[in-house]
């Protein structure tokens, strides 16, 4: 399987720009391209999807072990002509979940993006450091914002260090704006398709696409795929998806579909009520940017509140968790009523709150797990709550702990978000709870696996 990782020296070096440029060039050549993102980020895969027109998936070595990573790579990339995997932060960054770890676990070569603005000979020091820092699969470098004048220097440095020159991107007026979660979403950028097309043209002109296509073609290492049960007549799951709620791991949805679930999407902004369903997923996004519209849709707020209070199994993560509060205050000090399932108030802060990977230990038997069970999760938010809940004890790798999440036999609601592939039993328990809810409410369900 042909595949490579586009890593970077640091966050902000141009990984996403280079990745989108390469994806656009590969697609223009008529190749069937699969795209992936290292780590837990939701937004970069949105740009990948805009470029190649199909879903992009996450490969996260904190959430998933080696076998599951290889399963996901094979499942969503094995039938493609080539797979392009965008890294996360700097190539080596993160005690767990780094692009380097994904490269090693999946035996995938890496190309490192260097932002060359303000550098000349120091570029060589950066290259040498990355090549020699630890054992790696670095195949070469792409030089972002490198002038034509310095191109011979970059080529000479690659030759001296025994690595490949994979091209450059010149300084350009094509920009992808930033926001607190890294990037604004693809749908928010004016003329996004024009910009992505232009990036593809730049890649064809300045990046060695032929070299990248032939960088590595080796079988995916052997792995043991996770066991995924299939439920006959499995439930219908309502998934919130619109401008306010767009942070969705597609592999989560596809896993539920493999289990037999029917997925129906709805908009908390514009629809009047939750569609007829046996379960509810409220994933993250930017509800704070659409607080006025969400608050004005009183019929949807009432529908969400009554559905959850009647016991509909619900997972509400980060932005979805914020939506369930009594009130949300935006950065301008305006307060908006929300669904009122939870009594707390949501408010903005000046810095990231409890950022990073965590392991959550359940403090009682709940919807997703038993008392004492653990869930691997991630937090990335500038917003906080007056009542974050106490259903789990969260612990970071440095030993810090805190209480989090509102939970019950039918509810998970909290800032931490997780991937079903970290433990497919989470999805299985959720599906079983949805089946039981549908049965209790008299829906026509037969051939249950009980």
C-alpha positions, 0 to 999 in steps of 0.5 A, a space after each residue: 500500500 502506497 502511503 506517507 505521512 506529512 509531518 512538520 517541525 512544529 504547529 503552524 509550519 504549514 502542514 495542513 497547507 502542504 497536505 491540501 496542496 498535495 491532495 489536490 495535485 494527486 486528485 487532479 492526476 486522477 488517483 484514488 486518494 485516501 486521507 488521514 489525520 494523526 491525533 484527535 483533531 476534527 478540523 483538518 479532516 474537513 479540509 481533506 474532505 473538501 479537497 478529495 470529496 470523500 471522508 478523512 479519518 483519524 489515526 490516533 495512537 493514544 486512543 488506539 493501539 497498533 492493531 486498531 491503527 493498522 485496521 483503520 489504515 487498511 479499512 479506509 485506505 487499503 483500496 486507494 491508490 495512495 494514502 496521505 496522512 497529515 501529522 500533528 503538532 511537531 513530528 516528535 511532539 507528544 509523549 503519546 499520540 505523536 506523528 512519529 509514533 503513528 509512523 513507527 506503528 504503521 511502518 509509514 515513511 514521513 516527509 517533514 515540512 519546514 517553515 523556512 521564513 527567516 532562515 537560510 543555513 539554519 535550515 540545515 540545523 533543523 533538518 539534522 536535528 530531526 533526522 538524528 533526534 531518534 530512530 525514525 522513518 523520515 524520507 525527506 523534506 518539503 520546504 514551506 515559504 522557501 524562495 527560489 533563491 534558496 532552493 539550491 541550498 535546500 537541495 544541497 542540504 538534502 544531499 549532504 544529509 542523505 535525505 530526499 528533497 521533495 520540493 517547496 512551496 513559495 510564499 503565497 497569498 493563499 491563507 487558511 485562517 486560524 481560530 482557537 481550535 487551530 483552523 476555522 472550518 473549511 465551510 467558513 473560508 471564502 472561495 475555499 474551492 478556488 484556494 484549494 485548487 490553486 494550492 494543487 497548482 502550486 504543488 504540481 509546480 513546486 512539489 515533487 509529486 512523482 517522488 511522493 507517489 513512489 515514496 513507499 509501497 509496502 504491505 500493511 503489517 499484519 494485525 488483528 482487527 477488532 471484533 465488531 458485533 452486528 445487531 439485527 434490527 439495530 436502533 436509529 441514532 439521531 446525530 446533530 450536524 450543522 454549522 454549530 455541531 460539526 466535530 464528528 469522528 466519521 469512523 465513530 458513525 461508520 462503526 455504528 453503521 457496521 453494528 447495524 444502526 440507522 443514522 439520521 442527521 438533524 440541525 439544532 439550528 434549523 430543525 424543529 425537533 429531534 427526529 424519531 430515534 432511539 439514541 442521540 449524539 451531540 458532538 462538538 463544534 462552535 455552539 458559542 458562535 451560533 448561541 443566538 440561533 440555537 437559543 431562538 429555536 425553542 422547539 428544538 431546545 424543548 425537544 432535546 430536553 424532553 428526549 433526554 429526560 425521558 431516558 433517550 440514551 445520549 452522548 454529548 461531548 464538548 460543544 454538545 455538552 455546552 448546549 445542554 446547559 441552562 445558559 451559555 454566555 458568549 465572549 461579548 457578555 451576552 447570555 443565552 438560554 440553552 436546553 436546560 438539561 444541566 443546571 450549570 452555566 457555560 462561560 468563556 475563558 482566556 486560555 485552554 482548560 485541562 488541555 490534552 489526553 486524559 484517562 477517565 475512570 468511571 465512579 459508578 455504573 453508567 451508560 457507557 461502562 461499569 464502575 472502575 472502567 476507564 475511557 481514553 479521552 481528549 480535551 481541547 476547549 477555551 470554555 468552561 462550566 460552573 458544573 463539569 460533573 463528577 461521573 468520572 475521575 480524569 487523570 493526565 499522564 503527569 498525574 494531575 486529576 479532576 472530576 468531570 462529566 454528568 452521567 447516568 444509565 442513559 447519559 454521558 455529557 462532558 467536555 472530554 471527547 473520545 473515539 469508539 475505536 479506543 474501545 469498541 465496547 463503548 459503542 456496543 454498550 451505547 447501541 444496546 442501551 438504544 435498543 432497550 430504549 426503543 423496546 421500552 417505548 414500544 417501537 417495532 423491533 424484532 430479532 433482538 440479540 438478547 
